Amino acid sequence: MKNIILFLATLPLAAFLPTEAFAQAGLKSQIFILDVATGTAEFAIDAIKLNPKKIIGIDISEDMLAIGERKVEQKNLSHLIELLR
């Protein structure tokens, strides 16, 4: 099966993502997440609950990304979350 690419804007994760449906379909380990306007990476960090292969957060604000990078590093998630400008 091909990898699934899931494009999401920054929204509260629990309210919008059918995590059980992903698990039942066997897609959890195949998910790549693109977090558009990631800001401080709150959504990207929360999206770890989906057990994706990779999360990429993009934002135009270097200051916000710097905060996000610190948070990602503090939680030891740098191997799963990449933040880009």
C-alpha positions as CSV (number, residue, x, y, z in Angstrom):
1,M,0.0,0.0,0.0
2,K,1.3,3.5,-0.8
3,N,2.0,5.9,2.0
4,I,-0.8,8.2,3.1
5,I,-0.1,11.9,3.1
6,L,-2.4,13.8,5.5
7,F,-2.5,17.6,5.1
8,L,-3.8,19.5,8.1
9,A,-4.0,23.0,9.4
10,T,-3.3,23.7,13.0
11,L,-6.5,22.7,14.8
12,P,-7.1,20.8,18.1
13,L,-6.2,17.3,17.2
14,A,-8.6,15.3,19.3
15,A,-11.6,17.0,17.9
16,F,-10.9,16.4,14.3
17,L,-8.8,13.2,13.7
18,P,-10.4,9.8,13.7
19,T,-7.5,8.0,15.3
20,E,-9.4,4.8,15.9
21,A,-10.4,4.7,12.2
22,F,-6.8,5.0,11.2
23,A,-5.8,2.2,13.5
24,Q,-8.7,-0.1,12.2
25,A,-7.7,0.6,8.6
26,G,-4.1,-0.3,9.4
27,L,-2.9,3.2,8.3
28,K,-1.3,4.5,11.5
29,S,2.3,3.6,10.6
30,Q,1.9,4.9,7.0
31,I,0.8,8.4,7.9
32,F,2.9,11.5,7.0
33,I,1.6,14.7,8.4
34,L,2.1,18.2,7.0
35,D,1.3,20.9,9.6
36,V,0.7,24.1,7.7
37,A,1.3,27.3,9.7
38,T,2.8,25.2,12.5
39,G,3.8,28.2,14.6
40,T,5.2,26.8,17.9
41,A,4.6,23.2,16.8
42,E,1.8,22.5,19.3
43,F,-0.3,20.6,16.7
44,A,2.8,18.7,15.4
45,I,3.6,17.6,19.0
46,D,0.0,16.6,19.7
47,A,-0.1,14.6,16.4
48,I,2.5,12.2,17.7
49,K,-0.5,10.4,19.1
50,L,-1.2,9.1,15.6
51,N,2.2,7.3,15.5
52,P,3.1,8.8,12.1
53,K,6.3,8.0,10.1
54,K,7.1,11.7,10.0
55,I,5.6,15.1,10.7
56,I,6.7,18.2,8.8
57,G,5.7,21.6,10.2
58,I,6.0,24.7,8.0
59,D,5.7,28.3,8.9
60,I,6.9,31.7,7.7
61,S,7.8,33.0,11.1
62,E,11.4,32.2,12.1
63,D,10.7,33.3,15.7
64,M,7.7,30.9,16.0
65,L,9.8,28.0,14.5
66,A,12.6,28.7,16.9
67,I,10.2,28.2,19.8
68,G,8.8,25.1,18.2
69,E,12.3,23.6,17.7
70,R,13.0,24.1,21.4
71,K,9.8,22.4,22.3
72,V,10.4,19.5,19.9
73,E,13.9,19.0,21.2
74,Q,12.8,19.2,24.9
75,K,10.3,16.4,24.2
76,N,12.9,14.3,22.3
77,L,10.8,14.3,19.1
78,S,13.4,15.6,16.6
79,H,13.6,12.3,14.9
80,L,9.9,12.5,14.1
81,I,9.1,16.2,13.7
82,E,10.9,18.5,11.2
83,L,10.1,22.2,11.2
84,L,10.8,24.2,8.0
85,R,10.5,27.8,6.8
